[in-house]
């Protein structure tokens, strides 16, 4: 393996999982291939690496991240815990089940900082083009070093695409929106609810981002929030100040017209209309073409591009599981690249994919979705030595989480869960989520301790 070269596109959770998988094997004494990770941002973390910038970055590249201030985990942290690096190990004490973005970013960094990962990563480096030579069986990757404005090429034996699929917005058009006098943006460019205080906000979409941005705007002082759905409403019991209406048909100045005949005036429109899988650096024959779903076609085990298994995609599924699913995928991908896992024939791979696609097409509910992705994780874990964790217990937590949200969309983040890795029960956060307007790591981790030190007044 010493003469083999592995390229990884992206140093977010998926790309870092791939590096971590190789390092886990290196620690067992195995000889490693040369690993090069290309990251267009100046730091690792992918989506979790918050930037105030929107549109383009300082080198003119499209901004990758969609994170915003006041974003808190919208699922229990116990459902995404690394099985080889627990929250207990990182924070040295129990924390609540729903941490804010800076805390989760700190956790992601904690595991990778234990390794030599930075040695493998070229930051401020973007991939321009990829080609594959059938004769040599190697990839040729054209790269730009953004800092010094230099273009160069690397030759690789394996290519791991870990660039994510939540950075290219799907931006629909509604008649008359070009004359809307207020703010119009996609969720990708949303950086916090501060600018929407005392404003009437229209959110188009019924996904998790629509739900969360709507609740964030409500929490931070918007006058009203309307969620406009295409097919089905989210359908939970919203507090006064948030409501759902059918899809917008058109706009006239600041007035939105809805399918049910309702008309209302708004100060801002936020499109929570999803993202596109987009890989402009890949030629047509190597490019994954799919909508956001739990099992994209053309990927054996959701990982290997069927026509060319040396081309590997990580994290391309719609996601209930996140960090631990990326790990499970990365461990399987690593074993294939290391020659420890042999893949069946292309026809057998096609048969296996069709079996999963058939199951995927039969899913009817969120509970079905959780069970499907849980079965997928189990399938991956059976193929590698990724440290065991109870997928069934995580699935139970996901189902409880779905019920918690239905019960009260404003308080579900105050619930606590038990780690399947260490057995630790999460701590109750020192402040109810609806009252907590500071999402800093310092406030989250240490505010309660500081308050204990304040002497009682006599």
N, C-alpha and C positions, 0 to 999 in steps of 0.2 A: 504493500500500500504506500510505501514511502515515495514512490514516483508518481502517484496519482494526485490530481489537484481537484479540490471541491470548491465551487463558488456558491456563495449564499447572497441572495439579493434581499437586503433589509435586515436591520438589527433591532426589530421590535420583538415582542414576546415569541413569535414563531422562529425568527432567525436566531435569537438568543437560545431558544430551546435546542436548535440544531447544534449550535456550538457546545452547549452544555452536554448534549448526548455524546458527542465525540470526546469531550474531556472526561466524562464518566468512564469511558472505555480506556482512555489513556491512563487514568489512575489505576487501572487493573494491570497495566504493563504492556498494553498493545501498542504496536507501532501505528502512527497516525498518518493519514494523507496530509498534504498541504491544504490548509483551509484559509480561504480569503472571503471576507464578508464585506459587501459594498453597501454603505449607508449614506443616503443623500442628505440626511440631517447632520447637525454637528454633535449630536449625542445619541445614545441608544434609547430604546423604550418605545419606538414607533408611535402609536396613538397616545400612549401614556406620557410622552414627552411634550408637555404643554408649550405652546407658543402663542404669544399675543398677536402674531402676524396672521393675516388672511390674504388670499389671492396668491401672491408669489413671495418667496423668501428673499434674502439679501443677495442671492446670486441669480435671481430671476427664475428659479424653478418653482413649479406649482407647490403650494403648501400641502404637506401630507396630512397633518393632524386635524382632528375635528373635536378635540377636547376643549372644555370651557371651564371657567371659574365656577366654583360651587358644585362641580360634578362629584357626586358620591356614587359608590358602587350601587347598581340597581338590582344586584343579586347577592346572596350571602357569600362572603369571602370564603367560607368553608367549602363552597362548591368549586372553587378555582385553585385551592391550595396545592402547591407543589408537594408531591409526596416525598421528595428528597430534601426539602427545605421548608420547614413548617413556619407558621406565623410565630409560634412560641420561640423557636430558635432565633428568629430575626428580632423580635421586639422585646424578648425576655420577660414578657408579662402578657396576660390575656387582654385582648382589645375587642371592641364591639364587632358585630357581624357585617356592618356596612360602613367601611372606611371611605374617606374622601380620596380623590385622585392622588394628591401628593403622598399620601400614606401608602397606597398601593404601588405607586411608582418607586417609593423607597424600598418596598418589599421586593419588587422585581430586580432592582439594582443590587440588593443585598446578596441574592444568590449568585449573580454573575460576577460581583466584585470578589467573591471567594476564589475565582478562577483567573486564568490569564487571558480572558476573552478579548481585552482591548488589543492584544497583540495581533489578533486575526482581523480586526475591523478597520477598514479605511473609511473614515468619516468624510463628509462633504464630497462624496463620490457618487455620481449617478450613472446608471446603465443606459446607454444610448441604443445599442443594437446587439442582437444575439443571432448567430447563425450556427448551423450544425453541419459538419463534414461527414458524410456517410462513409467515405473511404478511411479516414483516420479515426472516426468515431469520437471526435472531439468538438466541443463548443468553442466558438470564437466570440468573445464578448468585448464590444467597444465601450470604453468608459471615459467619463469626463471627471477630472479632478477639478472641482469647482473653485477651490481656493487659489490655485495657480493657473487656472484656465488651460489645462493640458489634456489632450485627448490621447489615449493609448489603448492597446488591446491585450487581453489575457486569453490564454488557451486553457481550457478546463475539461476534465473527464466527466464531471457531474455538475449539474446546475440545480440549485434549490431556489425556487421562487417563493420568497417569504415576505412579499411587499404588501400583503393585505388587500382588502377589497372594500374598505370604507373611507376612501379618500377622493374618489372621482364622483362628484354629485350627479344625481339624476334630477334635472331641472325642467319640469314641465312648463308649458305655456298656457295661460288663461287669457281669453280675449279681454282687452282693456287694461291688463295689468301694467302695460308700459306707461299708462297715465296715472297710476296710483301715486299719490303725492308723498306717502310715507316711506318707511323702510321696507325693502324687500330683500330677503336673503335666504340662502339655503342653510340648513343645520350645520353644514361643514364650516361655515363662517361665523357661527354663533359662538361668542366668547364670554357670555355671561348675561344675566338678566338685568343688570343695573340700568341699561339704557331703556328698559321697558317699564320702569316704575311709573305708575299712574297712567299707563297707556292701555288701550284696547288692542289685544294681540290676537291675530288669526293664525292658527297653525294648520297647515294642510298636510294630512297624513294620519295614519292610525298605528304607527309602529312604536317600538320602545322609545325611539328618540323623540317622537311627537309627545308621547306620554310624559317623558321625563322633562323635556324642555317646557312643556305646558305647566307641570307642577312646579318647576323651578321659577318660572315667571310669576306664578301665583304666590309662591312662598316669599319672593323678594319684592312684592308690591305692585304687580300689574293690576290695572283697574278691572280688567276682565280677560278671560282666555277662552277662545273658541277653537275646538278641534274639528276639522272638516275631513270626513272619511269618504273613500271611494266606494268600497264594497260593504264593509261591516264596521259598526262603531266598536270602540274598545269595550264599551258597554258596562263600565263599572259605576258605582254610586259616587258621582263627583260632588265635591263640596260646592256650596254656593259661590259663584264667581268663575267656575269652569263648566262648560257644556259642550256637547257634541252636536254637529249638524251634518247633513249629507254634503256631497261634494259641491264646491263652488262651480257655477256655470260661467260666470264672467264678472268683470269689475266695471263700474262707472265711477271714475275719480276715486274717492275713498270708500265707496260703497261696494260691498260684496253681495252677489246674488247667488242663492243656493238652490239646489234641485227641488227642495220642498216649497219653494216660493218665498222663503224668508229673505229679508234684506237687512244688512247691518253695516254700520260705519266702523272702520278700523284705522288705527295709527300705524300698524306694522303687520307684515305678512312674513311668516317663517315657513319655508318649504322643508318639511320632514318627509321627503319623497324618495328616500333611499339612495343607493350608490350603485355604480356600475363596476363590474369586474373589467378592469382595463389594464392591458399590458402592452403599451405602445412600443416597447423595446423588443417584442417577440414577433417573428414572422407568422404569417397566417397559419401555416401548418403546425406550429408549435404552441399557438395561443389557446389558452383555456377560454371557451366561450360558454357562458352559463349565466343564468339568473341566480339571485341569492336563494339558496335552498339548502336542505340538510344533507343532500348527497349529489354533488355536481357530477354530471356525466363525464366520461372520458378519463376519470381518475380511478385507477385500481386501488382499492382500499382507501379511497379518498385522497391518495397521495401521488401515485405514479402515473404519469401521462402514458396512456396505454400504447400509443403508437411509438413511444420512445421513453422507456422507463428511467433512463438516465436523467430525464427532466422530471424534477420533483416539485410538487406544489404543497405548501403547508398552510393550514388555516383558511382554506377557501370555502368552508362550509358556513351556512347560517349557524349561529352558535348559542347554545345553552351553556355547555361546557366551553371553557376558554383555555386558560394556562395549562391545565393538566391534559387537555386534549391535544394541544400543540406539542407538549412533551411526548405523549404517546405516539403521535405521528413521527416526531423527530427521531425517537429511538428506533422505530421500524425502518425509517429511511436510512438511518446510520448503518443498521445491520445489513441492508441491501448494498450500500456503497462499500462496506467493509468486506463483502463477500461472505457474510455470516448467514444471510437469508437469500435463498433462491426463489425467484418468482416463477409461477407456472407459465404456460404458453400464452400467447396473445389471445387465442380463442377461449382458453379457460379463464383468463382475466375478464374477458368480455362477458362470459357467462356469470361470473361472480358479481360484476357491476350491475348486470340486468336484474339479478335477484334483489340487490339492494334498492335499485331504482323502482322496482315493482312495489316493494314495501313502502318506500317513500311516497309514492303516488296514492297509497291507500290511507295515509294518515289523515285524521279528521279533527283532532283536538290538540291543545297544548300538551295535555298529558301524554297523548300518543307520541308527540314530538320528543318529549323527554325520554320516553322508553326507547324510541328509535335511536336517539343519539347515545343513550346508555349502552345499548346493544352494540353499537358501532365502536364505542370505547373498549368494551370487553373484547371485541374481535381483535383490536389492535394490541391490547395488553397480552393476549395469548401468543403474540408473535415475537415479543421482545422481553428483555429483563428489566423493563422500567419498574421501579419499586411499587409494590402492591398498594392499592387503596380501595376501599369499599365503594365500588360504583353504585351498588344498590342503595347504600345509605345516602350517597350524594343525590341520587334520583329522588329519594324520599324528601330530601330537603328542597329540591326544586319544586316538587309538587306542593309542599307546605307553603313555599314562597308564592306560588301562583294563587293559593287560597288567601294568604295574608294580604296580597294586593287587592283582591276582590273585596276583602273585608273592610279595608281602609287604605286608600292610596296614599294618605298623608302620614300614616303611622307605621307602615310595614317595615320601615328601616329601623324602628326601635326594637324589633324582635331580635332574639339571640339564638344561635345554633351551636352545635357541638362539632369540634374538629374530628374528621374521620382519620386524620393522620396521628394526632396526639391524644385525642379524647378530651381535650380541654374545652370547657364551656366558655363561650364568648362572654366578655364583660358587658354590663349595661353601660352605654355611653353616658357621660356625665350630664349631657343636655339632650332633651328631646330634639329629634331631627328638625322638626318644623321651627324650633326656636334657635337652632344653631346656624348663625349667618356667617361664621368664620370657618373656612375649610382648611386652614393651615395645619401642617403636621404638628407644629408646636402646641397650638390650641387643642388639637385632638388628643395628643398623647400626654400632655403635661398640665393642662388647665386644672384638672381635678386635684393633682398633687399640690399645686400652688395654692389652691383654695384651702386645702387642709392646713397649710402653714399659717394662714391668717388667724391671729389670736382673736378670741371672742371679745367683743366690746363689753366693758363693765359699766 
